[in-house]
Amino acid sequence: MTAVAGQLIDNKTINAAMDLDQRIRECLRDYVQLGKLLMEMRDNQAYRPVGPYDTFEDYCKDVEGLAYTRAKEKIRAYLVHKAIVENLGDQNRAPRLENQVCQLFAHDGAIANFKTEKRIVEKRDGTKTQVEVPVEVANPKKVADQWAAIVKAYDEKVERSQKVHQERVEAAREAGEPEPVYRRPKLTGSFVVNELPYQYQPARKTSGEAHHFVRWMSKIMTGTDALVKLYEDETGRWDRLVAHPDRKRLTPDVIEMILDDIDETVEVLQRFKKDIKNEFSK
């Protein structure tokens, strides 16, 4: 028997707590398992037999690579994953990455919110403090349905990409060129955000059509910066391009098409420049 904070704790409880602590430290990259273990550690106050920790927050500070705020995020991510699995009934289509599931709760007004409980935590010195902790997803059906919609949109994107790839493969075969490598689209956190209903997306500096216009213009300017770097690069990239054997594939027709595309791009940018200047300089 061991005394912890004035209480006698049997060796079985201590060994179980130590085992739980070891499992947490070994699975820091598995957000589902880690969130589940952290929730167990928090709810059972199993951190006390492990070491001189007054609170769950103190315990998290001592685990390398894990802060208290990250521990709370892991627990919320686990609760969202659990809600999705239980309501969809398909473990294989559940979120695999933390950055996917975090987008469902990581900002104000997110689609997932949580039921919480207020708990009293007694420290070793006898003082008490109140903490509020998430215990389950408040709207599991809504979260699961939205994730199903995101997965469906992703499947459609994959199907479109496979179709485009097949067309490129056939074109390469006809031209006697090497077949292109297929790169499957990834279900990233950014994809999740873009597929969320508008009211659940993170707040942006611009909204609606204005946001899409700004993002589109940013892409154009990024491309323009790349062209400027290509033109001004001091490492001789342009010279290497000109000297490369593949330049033989740039037939006069292809060169003419490239020049026409550049002219059209310049014309569109000049038109936008004029319109923006006239509209927003008033």
ChimeraX commands (.cxc) that place a marker at each C-alpha (Angstrom):
marker #1 position 0.00,0.00,0.00 radius 0.5
marker #1 position 1.22,3.52,-0.84 radius 0.5
marker #1 position 0.02,6.85,0.53 radius 0.5
marker #1 position -0.79,9.46,-2.13 radius 0.5
marker #1 position -2.26,12.82,-1.06 radius 0.5
marker #1 position -3.25,11.36,2.27 radius 0.5
marker #1 position -4.95,8.34,0.69 radius 0.5
marker #1 position -3.85,4.72,0.70 radius 0.5
marker #1 position -3.66,3.29,-2.83 radius 0.5
marker #1 position -3.07,-0.41,-3.42 radius 0.5
marker #1 position -0.29,-1.65,-5.68 radius 0.5
marker #1 position -2.77,-2.90,-8.29 radius 0.5
marker #1 position -4.11,0.64,-8.80 radius 0.5
marker #1 position -0.60,2.05,-8.95 radius 0.5
marker #1 position 0.54,-0.54,-11.52 radius 0.5
marker #1 position -2.54,0.16,-13.66 radius 0.5
marker #1 position -1.83,3.90,-13.54 radius 0.5
marker #1 position 1.83,3.38,-14.44 radius 0.5
marker #1 position 0.82,1.13,-17.34 radius 0.5
marker #1 position -1.63,3.78,-18.56 radius 0.5
marker #1 position 1.10,6.42,-18.36 radius 0.5
marker #1 position 3.46,4.22,-20.40 radius 0.5
marker #1 position 0.84,3.60,-23.09 radius 0.5
marker #1 position 0.19,7.34,-23.40 radius 0.5
marker #1 position 3.87,8.06,-23.92 radius 0.5
marker #1 position 4.16,5.31,-26.54 radius 0.5
marker #1 position 1.26,6.39,-28.77 radius 0.5
marker #1 position 1.74,10.15,-29.06 radius 0.5
marker #1 position 1.20,9.95,-32.85 radius 0.5
marker #1 position -2.02,7.92,-32.76 radius 0.5
marker #1 position -4.54,10.66,-32.00 radius 0.5
marker #1 position -7.50,8.29,-31.52 radius 0.5
marker #1 position -5.81,5.94,-29.08 radius 0.5
marker #1 position -3.97,8.80,-27.39 radius 0.5
marker #1 position -7.15,10.83,-26.91 radius 0.5
marker #1 position -8.90,7.81,-25.42 radius 0.5
marker #1 position -6.03,7.11,-22.99 radius 0.5
marker #1 position -5.72,10.76,-21.99 radius 0.5
marker #1 position -9.46,10.91,-21.30 radius 0.5
marker #1 position -9.12,7.83,-19.09 radius 0.5
marker #1 position -6.15,9.37,-17.29 radius 0.5
marker #1 position -8.09,12.61,-16.74 radius 0.5
marker #1 position -11.39,11.06,-15.64 radius 0.5
marker #1 position -9.87,8.51,-13.24 radius 0.5
marker #1 position -7.24,10.95,-11.93 radius 0.5
marker #1 position -4.76,8.15,-12.60 radius 0.5
marker #1 position -1.95,10.70,-12.86 radius 0.5
marker #1 position -1.68,10.86,-9.05 radius 0.5
marker #1 position -0.20,7.38,-8.52 radius 0.5
marker #1 position 2.16,7.98,-11.47 radius 0.5
marker #1 position 4.03,10.91,-9.93 radius 0.5
marker #1 position 3.80,14.16,-7.99 radius 0.5
marker #1 position 1.02,15.61,-10.14 radius 0.5
marker #1 position -1.73,17.63,-8.51 radius 0.5
marker #1 position -3.78,18.00,-11.68 radius 0.5
marker #1 position -4.13,16.55,-15.16 radius 0.5
marker #1 position -2.55,19.74,-16.48 radius 0.5
marker #1 position 0.55,19.11,-14.34 radius 0.5
marker #1 position 0.79,15.58,-15.75 radius 0.5
marker #1 position 0.57,16.79,-19.36 radius 0.5
marker #1 position 3.42,19.24,-18.82 radius 0.5
marker #1 position 5.68,16.33,-17.90 radius 0.5
marker #1 position 4.95,14.22,-21.00 radius 0.5
marker #1 position 7.48,15.08,-23.69 radius 0.5
marker #1 position 5.77,16.41,-26.82 radius 0.5
marker #1 position 2.43,16.95,-25.11 radius 0.5
marker #1 position 1.14,20.22,-23.64 radius 0.5
marker #1 position -2.15,20.64,-21.79 radius 0.5
marker #1 position -3.79,22.46,-24.71 radius 0.5
marker #1 position -2.70,19.70,-27.09 radius 0.5
marker #1 position -4.02,17.07,-24.68 radius 0.5
marker #1 position -7.42,18.76,-24.71 radius 0.5
marker #1 position -7.36,18.83,-28.52 radius 0.5
marker #1 position -6.48,15.12,-28.61 radius 0.5
marker #1 position -9.43,14.32,-26.36 radius 0.5
marker #1 position -11.83,16.40,-28.46 radius 0.5
marker #1 position -10.47,14.78,-31.64 radius 0.5
marker #1 position -11.04,11.34,-30.12 radius 0.5
marker #1 position -14.62,12.26,-29.14 radius 0.5
marker #1 position -15.38,13.46,-32.68 radius 0.5
marker #1 position -13.81,10.33,-34.22 radius 0.5
marker #1 position -15.83,8.17,-31.83 radius 0.5
marker #1 position -19.08,9.98,-32.74 radius 0.5
marker #1 position -18.41,9.52,-36.46 radius 0.5
marker #1 position -17.62,5.81,-36.14 radius 0.5
marker #1 position -20.62,5.09,-33.92 radius 0.5
marker #1 position -23.05,6.91,-36.21 radius 0.5
marker #1 position -21.62,5.85,-39.59 radius 0.5
marker #1 position -20.87,2.28,-38.56 radius 0.5
marker #1 position -17.94,2.17,-40.99 radius 0.5
marker #1 position -14.52,2.20,-39.35 radius 0.5
marker #1 position -12.76,2.24,-42.73 radius 0.5
marker #1 position -14.24,5.60,-43.75 radius 0.5
marker #1 position -13.57,7.33,-40.44 radius 0.5
marker #1 position -11.00,10.16,-40.31 radius 0.5
marker #1 position -7.48,8.77,-40.28 radius 0.5
marker #1 position -5.58,11.99,-39.61 radius 0.5
marker #1 position -5.95,14.47,-36.79 radius 0.5
marker #1 position -5.84,17.46,-39.14 radius 0.5
marker #1 position -8.95,16.08,-40.86 radius 0.5
marker #1 position -11.08,15.74,-37.76 radius 0.5
marker #1 position -9.78,18.92,-36.07 radius 0.5
marker #1 position -11.41,21.03,-38.77 radius 0.5
marker #1 position -14.79,19.94,-37.41 radius 0.5
marker #1 position -14.21,21.66,-34.05 radius 0.5
marker #1 position -11.08,23.82,-34.23 radius 0.5
marker #1 position -12.65,27.27,-34.68 radius 0.5
marker #1 position -15.52,29.39,-33.40 radius 0.5
marker #1 position -18.88,28.26,-34.75 radius 0.5
marker #1 position -17.46,24.91,-35.91 radius 0.5
marker #1 position -19.86,22.13,-36.79 radius 0.5
marker #1 position -18.88,20.02,-33.76 radius 0.5
marker #1 position -19.39,21.20,-30.20 radius 0.5
marker #1 position -19.20,19.33,-26.94 radius 0.5
marker #1 position -21.15,18.53,-23.83 radius 0.5
marker #1 position -19.04,19.46,-20.82 radius 0.5
marker #1 position -18.98,18.73,-17.11 radius 0.5
marker #1 position -17.78,20.89,-14.24 radius 0.5
marker #1 position -15.60,18.91,-11.87 radius 0.5
marker #1 position -13.88,19.66,-8.59 radius 0.5
marker #1 position -10.21,18.66,-8.45 radius 0.5
marker #1 position -8.60,18.43,-5.03 radius 0.5
marker #1 position -4.88,19.11,-4.89 radius 0.5
marker #1 position -2.42,17.46,-2.52 radius 0.5
marker #1 position -2.41,20.45,-0.21 radius 0.5
marker #1 position -6.16,20.15,0.22 radius 0.5
marker #1 position -7.13,23.14,-1.97 radius 0.5
marker #1 position -9.84,22.58,-4.53 radius 0.5
marker #1 position -10.28,23.96,-8.02 radius 0.5
marker #1 position -13.10,23.67,-10.53 radius 0.5
marker #1 position -12.45,22.61,-14.11 radius 0.5
marker #1 position -14.78,22.19,-17.07 radius 0.5
marker #1 position -14.00,19.26,-19.34 radius 0.5
marker #1 position -15.54,17.92,-22.59 radius 0.5
marker #1 position -17.14,14.49,-22.17 radius 0.5
marker #1 position -18.89,13.82,-25.49 radius 0.5
marker #1 position -19.93,15.39,-28.79 radius 0.5
marker #1 position -23.18,17.31,-28.39 radius 0.5
marker #1 position -24.35,16.78,-31.97 radius 0.5
marker #1 position -22.93,13.39,-33.10 radius 0.5
marker #1 position -25.49,12.78,-35.91 radius 0.5
marker #1 position -24.80,16.16,-37.52 radius 0.5
marker #1 position -21.04,15.63,-37.32 radius 0.5
marker #1 position -21.27,12.10,-38.77 radius 0.5
marker #1 position -23.56,13.23,-41.61 radius 0.5
marker #1 position -21.20,16.06,-42.50 radius 0.5
marker #1 position -18.21,13.74,-42.51 radius 0.5
marker #1 position -20.11,11.36,-44.80 radius 0.5
marker #1 position -20.72,14.30,-47.17 radius 0.5
marker #1 position -17.01,15.17,-47.08 radius 0.5
marker #1 position -16.02,11.58,-47.89 radius 0.5
marker #1 position -18.52,11.51,-50.76 radius 0.5
marker #1 position -17.05,14.74,-52.18 radius 0.5
marker #1 position -13.58,13.26,-51.85 radius 0.5
marker #1 position -14.62,10.07,-53.67 radius 0.5
marker #1 position -16.02,12.18,-56.50 radius 0.5
marker #1 position -12.76,14.14,-56.69 radius 0.5
marker #1 position -10.77,10.91,-56.89 radius 0.5
marker #1 position -13.06,9.61,-59.64 radius 0.5
marker #1 position -12.58,12.82,-61.64 radius 0.5
marker #1 position -8.81,12.71,-61.18 radius 0.5
marker #1 position -8.67,9.09,-62.34 radius 0.5
marker #1 position -10.65,9.99,-65.45 radius 0.5
marker #1 position -8.35,12.89,-66.27 radius 0.5
marker #1 position -5.30,10.70,-65.66 radius 0.5
marker #1 position -6.62,8.03,-68.01 radius 0.5
marker #1 position -7.09,10.65,-70.71 radius 0.5
marker #1 position -3.50,11.80,-70.23 radius 0.5
marker #1 position -2.27,8.21,-70.38 radius 0.5
marker #1 position -4.06,7.62,-73.67 radius 0.5
marker #1 position -2.69,10.89,-75.09 radius 0.5
marker #1 position 0.84,9.92,-74.03 radius 0.5
marker #1 position 0.49,6.51,-75.66 radius 0.5
marker #1 position -0.66,8.05,-78.93 radius 0.5
marker #1 position 2.28,10.45,-78.86 radius 0.5
marker #1 position 4.72,7.66,-78.00 radius 0.5
marker #1 position 5.65,9.39,-74.73 radius 0.5
marker #1 position 6.14,7.89,-71.25 radius 0.5
marker #1 position 2.90,7.46,-69.35 radius 0.5
marker #1 position 2.35,10.02,-66.57 radius 0.5
marker #1 position 2.36,8.89,-62.94 radius 0.5
marker #1 position -1.00,8.98,-61.19 radius 0.5
marker #1 position -1.07,10.98,-57.99 radius 0.5
marker #1 position -4.17,10.29,-55.94 radius 0.5
marker #1 position -5.74,13.40,-54.34 radius 0.5
marker #1 position -5.31,13.60,-50.57 radius 0.5
marker #1 position -8.06,14.07,-48.02 radius 0.5
marker #1 position -6.31,16.88,-46.15 radius 0.5
marker #1 position -7.54,19.29,-43.52 radius 0.5
marker #1 position -7.80,21.97,-46.20 radius 0.5
marker #1 position -10.08,19.74,-48.27 radius 0.5
marker #1 position -12.31,19.23,-45.21 radius 0.5
marker #1 position -12.57,22.98,-44.67 radius 0.5
marker #1 position -13.51,23.63,-48.30 radius 0.5
marker #1 position -16.26,21.00,-48.12 radius 0.5
marker #1 position -17.82,22.29,-44.89 radius 0.5
marker #1 position -21.09,24.20,-45.19 radius 0.5
marker #1 position -20.35,27.91,-45.44 radius 0.5
marker #1 position -21.67,28.74,-41.95 radius 0.5
marker #1 position -19.26,26.24,-40.39 radius 0.5
marker #1 position -16.11,27.33,-42.21 radius 0.5
marker #1 position -13.41,29.26,-40.35 radius 0.5
marker #1 position -13.81,33.03,-40.40 radius 0.5
marker #1 position -11.91,34.72,-43.22 radius 0.5
marker #1 position -10.96,38.29,-43.90 radius 0.5
marker #1 position -13.18,38.17,-46.97 radius 0.5
marker #1 position -16.27,36.13,-47.69 radius 0.5
marker #1 position -18.33,34.71,-50.53 radius 0.5
marker #1 position -17.36,35.75,-54.03 radius 0.5
marker #1 position -14.88,38.29,-52.66 radius 0.5
marker #1 position -12.97,35.50,-50.91 radius 0.5
marker #1 position -12.88,33.30,-54.00 radius 0.5
marker #1 position -11.77,36.26,-56.13 radius 0.5
marker #1 position -8.93,37.10,-53.73 radius 0.5
marker #1 position -7.83,33.46,-53.56 radius 0.5
marker #1 position -7.92,33.19,-57.37 radius 0.5
marker #1 position -5.89,36.37,-57.78 radius 0.5
marker #1 position -3.39,35.10,-55.19 radius 0.5
marker #1 position -2.87,31.96,-57.25 radius 0.5
marker #1 position -2.28,34.05,-60.35 radius 0.5
marker #1 position 0.24,36.27,-58.56 radius 0.5
marker #1 position 2.02,33.19,-57.18 radius 0.5
marker #1 position 2.35,31.97,-60.75 radius 0.5
marker #1 position 3.57,35.39,-61.82 radius 0.5
marker #1 position 6.22,35.38,-59.10 radius 0.5
marker #1 position 7.41,31.99,-60.35 radius 0.5
marker #1 position 7.72,33.36,-63.88 radius 0.5
marker #1 position 9.67,36.38,-62.68 radius 0.5
marker #1 position 12.00,34.10,-60.72 radius 0.5
marker #1 position 12.43,31.91,-63.78 radius 0.5
marker #1 position 13.28,34.94,-65.89 radius 0.5
marker #1 position 15.64,36.56,-63.40 radius 0.5
marker #1 position 17.17,33.46,-61.83 radius 0.5
marker #1 position 20.94,33.85,-61.64 radius 0.5
marker #1 position 21.58,30.11,-61.53 radius 0.5
marker #1 position 21.09,29.78,-65.26 radius 0.5
marker #1 position 17.81,27.88,-65.10 radius 0.5
marker #1 position 16.66,29.46,-68.33 radius 0.5
marker #1 position 19.90,28.46,-70.06 radius 0.5
marker #1 position 19.48,24.89,-68.84 radius 0.5
marker #1 position 15.92,24.85,-70.14 radius 0.5
marker #1 position 17.01,26.07,-73.55 radius 0.5
marker #1 position 19.82,23.51,-73.67 radius 0.5
marker #1 position 17.65,20.61,-72.54 radius 0.5
marker #1 position 16.95,17.89,-75.13 radius 0.5
marker #1 position 13.21,18.12,-74.42 radius 0.5
marker #1 position 13.10,21.51,-76.10 radius 0.5
marker #1 position 12.81,19.54,-79.38 radius 0.5
marker #1 position 9.23,18.78,-78.38 radius 0.5
marker #1 position 8.43,22.49,-78.45 radius 0.5
marker #1 position 7.32,22.61,-82.06 radius 0.5
marker #1 position 6.48,25.95,-83.73 radius 0.5
marker #1 position 2.77,25.22,-83.19 radius 0.5
marker #1 position 3.33,24.63,-79.47 radius 0.5
marker #1 position 5.44,27.78,-79.17 radius 0.5
marker #1 position 2.71,29.78,-80.91 radius 0.5
marker #1 position 0.10,28.37,-78.53 radius 0.5
marker #1 position 2.24,29.31,-75.50 radius 0.5
marker #1 position 2.68,32.86,-76.80 radius 0.5
marker #1 position -1.06,33.17,-77.41 radius 0.5
marker #1 position -1.76,31.96,-73.85 radius 0.5
marker #1 position 0.67,34.54,-72.47 radius 0.5
marker #1 position -0.98,37.30,-74.51 radius 0.5
marker #1 position -4.43,36.26,-73.27 radius 0.5
marker #1 position -3.20,36.13,-69.66 radius 0.5
marker #1 position -1.67,39.58,-69.93 radius 0.5
marker #1 position -4.87,40.92,-71.49 radius 0.5
marker #1 position -7.04,39.46,-68.71 radius 0.5
marker #1 position -4.73,40.81,-65.99 radius 0.5
marker #1 position -4.72,44.26,-67.59 radius 0.5
marker #1 position -8.52,44.18,-67.73 radius 0.5
marker #1 position -8.75,43.17,-64.07 radius 0.5
marker #1 position -6.21,45.81,-63.12 radius 0.5
marker #1 position -8.27,48.48,-64.85 radius 0.5
marker #1 position -11.58,47.29,-63.36 radius 0.5
marker #1 position -10.16,47.03,-59.83 radius 0.5
marker #1 position -8.56,50.44,-60.07 radius 0.5
marker #1 position -11.78,52.04,-61.35 radius 0.5
marker #1 position -14.02,50.32,-58.77 radius 0.5
marker #1 position -11.95,50.64,-55.61 radius 0.5
marker #1 position -10.26,54.00,-56.22 radius 0.5
marker #1 position -13.54,55.89,-56.06 radius 0.5
marker link #1:1,2 radius 0.2
marker link #1:2,3 radius 0.2
marker link #1:3,4 radius 0.2
marker link #1:4,5 radius 0.2
marker link #1:5,6 radius 0.2
marker link #1:6,7 radius 0.2
marker link #1:7,8 radius 0.2
marker link #1:8,9 radius 0.2
marker link #1:9,10 radius 0.2
marker link #1:10,11 radius 0.2
marker link #1:11,12 radius 0.2
marker link #1:12,13 radius 0.2
marker link #1:13,14 radius 0.2
marker link #1:14,15 radius 0.2
marker link #1:15,16 radius 0.2
marker link #1:16,17 radius 0.2
marker link #1:17,18 radius 0.2
marker link #1:18,19 radius 0.2
marker link #1:19,20 radius 0.2
marker link #1:20,21 radius 0.2
marker link #1:21,22 radius 0.2
marker link #1:22,23 radius 0.2
marker link #1:23,24 radius 0.2
marker link #1:24,25 radius 0.2
marker link #1:25,26 radius 0.2
marker link #1:26,27 radius 0.2
marker link #1:27,28 radius 0.2
marker link #1:28,29 radius 0.2
marker link #1:29,30 radius 0.2
marker link #1:30,31 radius 0.2
marker link #1:31,32 radius 0.2
marker link #1:32,33 radius 0.2
marker link #1:33,34 radius 0.2
marker link #1:34,35 radius 0.2
marker link #1:35,36 radius 0.2
marker link #1:36,37 radius 0.2
marker link #1:37,38 radius 0.2
marker link #1:38,39 radius 0.2
marker link #1:39,40 radius 0.2
marker link #1:40,41 radius 0.2
marker link #1:41,42 radius 0.2
marker link #1:42,43 radius 0.2
marker link #1:43,44 radius 0.2
marker link #1:44,45 radius 0.2
marker link #1:45,46 radius 0.2
marker link #1:46,47 radius 0.2
marker link #1:47,48 radius 0.2
marker link #1:48,49 radius 0.2
marker link #1:49,50 radius 0.2
marker link #1:50,51 radius 0.2
marker link #1:51,52 radius 0.2
marker link #1:52,53 radius 0.2
marker link #1:53,54 radius 0.2
marker link #1:54,55 radius 0.2
marker link #1:55,56 radius 0.2
marker link #1:56,57 radius 0.2
marker link #1:57,58 radius 0.2
marker link #1:58,59 radius 0.2
marker link #1:59,60 radius 0.2
marker link #1:60,61 radius 0.2
marker link #1:61,62 radius 0.2
marker link #1:62,63 radius 0.2
marker link #1:63,64 radius 0.2
marker link #1:64,65 radius 0.2
marker link #1:65,66 radius 0.2
marker link #1:66,67 radius 0.2
marker link #1:67,68 radius 0.2
marker link #1:68,69 radius 0.2
marker link #1:69,70 radius 0.2
marker link #1:70,71 radius 0.2
marker link #1:71,72 radius 0.2
marker link #1:72,73 radius 0.2
marker link #1:73,74 radius 0.2
marker link #1:74,75 radius 0.2
marker link #1:75,76 radius 0.2
marker link #1:76,77 radius 0.2
marker link #1:77,78 radius 0.2
marker link #1:78,79 radius 0.2
marker link #1:79,80 radius 0.2
marker link #1:80,81 radius 0.2
marker link #1:81,82 radius 0.2
marker link #1:82,83 radius 0.2
marker link #1:83,84 radius 0.2
marker link #1:84,85 radius 0.2
marker link #1:85,86 radius 0.2
marker link #1:86,87 radius 0.2
marker link #1:87,88 radius 0.2
marker link #1:88,89 radius 0.2
marker link #1:89,90 radius 0.2
marker link #1:90,91 radius 0.2
marker link #1:91,92 radius 0.2
marker link #1:92,93 radius 0.2
marker link #1:93,94 radius 0.2
marker link #1:94,95 radius 0.2
marker link #1:95,96 radius 0.2
marker link #1:96,97 radius 0.2
marker link #1:97,98 radius 0.2
marker link #1:98,99 radius 0.2
marker link #1:99,100 radius 0.2
marker link #1:100,101 radius 0.2
marker link #1:101,102 radius 0.2
marker link #1:102,103 radius 0.2
marker link #1:103,104 radius 0.2
marker link #1:104,105 radius 0.2
marker link #1:105,106 radius 0.2
marker link #1:106,107 radius 0.2
marker link #1:107,108 radius 0.2
marker link #1:108,109 radius 0.2
marker link #1:109,110 radius 0.2
marker link #1:110,111 radius 0.2
marker link #1:111,112 radius 0.2
marker link #1:112,113 radius 0.2
marker link #1:113,114 radius 0.2
marker link #1:114,115 radius 0.2
marker link #1:115,116 radius 0.2
marker link #1:116,117 radius 0.2
marker link #1:117,118 radius 0.2
marker link #1:118,119 radius 0.2
marker link #1:119,120 radius 0.2
marker link #1:120,121 radius 0.2
marker link #1:121,122 radius 0.2
marker link #1:122,123 radius 0.2
marker link #1:123,124 radius 0.2
marker link #1:124,125 radius 0.2
marker link #1:125,126 radius 0.2
marker link #1:126,127 radius 0.2
marker link #1:127,128 radius 0.2
marker link #1:128,129 radius 0.2
marker link #1:129,130 radius 0.2
marker link #1:130,131 radius 0.2
marker link #1:131,132 radius 0.2
marker link #1:132,133 radius 0.2
marker link #1:133,134 radius 0.2
marker link #1:134,135 radius 0.2
marker link #1:135,136 radius 0.2
marker link #1:136,137 radius 0.2
marker link #1:137,138 radius 0.2
marker link #1:138,139 radius 0.2
marker link #1:139,140 radius 0.2
marker link #1:140,141 radius 0.2
marker link #1:141,142 radius 0.2
marker link #1:142,143 radius 0.2
marker link #1:143,144 radius 0.2
marker link #1:144,145 radius 0.2
marker link #1:145,146 radius 0.2
marker link #1:146,147 radius 0.2
marker link #1:147,148 radius 0.2
marker link #1:148,149 radius 0.2
marker link #1:149,150 radius 0.2
marker link #1:150,151 radius 0.2
marker link #1:151,152 radius 0.2
marker link #1:152,153 radius 0.2
marker link #1:153,154 radius 0.2
marker link #1:154,155 radius 0.2
marker link #1:155,156 radius 0.2
marker link #1:156,157 radius 0.2
marker link #1:157,158 radius 0.2
marker link #1:158,159 radius 0.2
marker link #1:159,160 radius 0.2
marker link #1:160,161 radius 0.2
marker link #1:161,162 radius 0.2
marker link #1:162,163 radius 0.2
marker link #1:163,164 radius 0.2
marker link #1:164,165 radius 0.2
marker link #1:165,166 radius 0.2
marker link #1:166,167 radius 0.2
marker link #1:167,168 radius 0.2
marker link #1:168,169 radius 0.2
marker link #1:169,170 radius 0.2
marker link #1:170,171 radius 0.2
marker link #1:171,172 radius 0.2
marker link #1:172,173 radius 0.2
marker link #1:173,174 radius 0.2
marker link #1:174,175 radius 0.2
marker link #1:175,176 radius 0.2
marker link #1:176,177 radius 0.2
marker link #1:177,178 radius 0.2
marker link #1:178,179 radius 0.2
marker link #1:179,180 radius 0.2
marker link #1:180,181 radius 0.2
marker link #1:181,182 radius 0.2
marker link #1:182,183 radius 0.2
marker link #1:183,184 radius 0.2
marker link #1:184,185 radius 0.2
marker link #1:185,186 radius 0.2
marker link #1:186,187 radius 0.2
marker link #1:187,188 radius 0.2
marker link #1:188,189 radius 0.2
marker link #1:189,190 radius 0.2
marker link #1:190,191 radius 0.2
marker link #1:191,192 radius 0.2
marker link #1:192,193 radius 0.2
marker link #1:193,194 radius 0.2
marker link #1:194,195 radius 0.2
marker link #1:195,196 radius 0.2
marker link #1:196,197 radius 0.2
marker link #1:197,198 radius 0.2
marker link #1:198,199 radius 0.2
marker link #1:199,200 radius 0.2
marker link #1:200,201 radius 0.2
marker link #1:201,202 radius 0.2
marker link #1:202,203 radius 0.2
marker link #1:203,204 radius 0.2
marker link #1:204,205 radius 0.2
marker link #1:205,206 radius 0.2
marker link #1:206,207 radius 0.2
marker link #1:207,208 radius 0.2
marker link #1:208,209 radius 0.2
marker link #1:209,210 radius 0.2
marker link #1:210,211 radius 0.2
marker link #1:211,212 radius 0.2
marker link #1:212,213 radius 0.2
marker link #1:213,214 radius 0.2
marker link #1:214,215 radius 0.2
marker link #1:215,216 radius 0.2
marker link #1:216,217 radius 0.2
marker link #1:217,218 radius 0.2
marker link #1:218,219 radius 0.2
marker link #1:219,220 radius 0.2
marker link #1:220,221 radius 0.2
marker link #1:221,222 radius 0.2
marker link #1:222,223 radius 0.2
marker link #1:223,224 radius 0.2
marker link #1:224,225 radius 0.2
marker link #1:225,226 radius 0.2
marker link #1:226,227 radius 0.2
marker link #1:227,228 radius 0.2
marker link #1:228,229 radius 0.2
marker link #1:229,230 radius 0.2
marker link #1:230,231 radius 0.2
marker link #1:231,232 radius 0.2
marker link #1:232,233 radius 0.2
marker link #1:233,234 radius 0.2
marker link #1:234,235 radius 0.2
marker link #1:235,236 radius 0.2
marker link #1:236,237 radius 0.2
marker link #1:237,238 radius 0.2
marker link #1:238,239 radius 0.2
marker link #1:239,240 radius 0.2
marker link #1:240,241 radius 0.2
marker link #1:241,242 radius 0.2
marker link #1:242,243 radius 0.2
marker link #1:243,244 radius 0.2
marker link #1:244,245 radius 0.2
marker link #1:245,246 radius 0.2
marker link #1:246,247 radius 0.2
marker link #1:247,248 radius 0.2
marker link #1:248,249 radius 0.2
marker link #1:249,250 radius 0.2
marker link #1:250,251 radius 0.2
marker link #1:251,252 radius 0.2
marker link #1:252,253 radius 0.2
marker link #1:253,254 radius 0.2
marker link #1:254,255 radius 0.2
marker link #1:255,256 radius 0.2
marker link #1:256,257 radius 0.2
marker link #1:257,258 radius 0.2
marker link #1:258,259 radius 0.2
marker link #1:259,260 radius 0.2
marker link #1:260,261 radius 0.2
marker link #1:261,262 radius 0.2
marker link #1:262,263 radius 0.2
marker link #1:263,264 radius 0.2
marker link #1:264,265 radius 0.2
marker link #1:265,266 radius 0.2
marker link #1:266,267 radius 0.2
marker link #1:267,268 radius 0.2
marker link #1:268,269 radius 0.2
marker link #1:269,270 radius 0.2
marker link #1:270,271 radius 0.2
marker link #1:271,272 radius 0.2
marker link #1:272,273 radius 0.2
marker link #1:273,274 radius 0.2
marker link #1:274,275 radius 0.2
marker link #1:275,276 radius 0.2
marker link #1:276,277 radius 0.2
marker link #1:277,278 radius 0.2
marker link #1:278,279 radius 0.2
marker link #1:279,280 radius 0.2
marker link #1:280,281 radius 0.2
marker link #1:281,282 radius 0.2
view
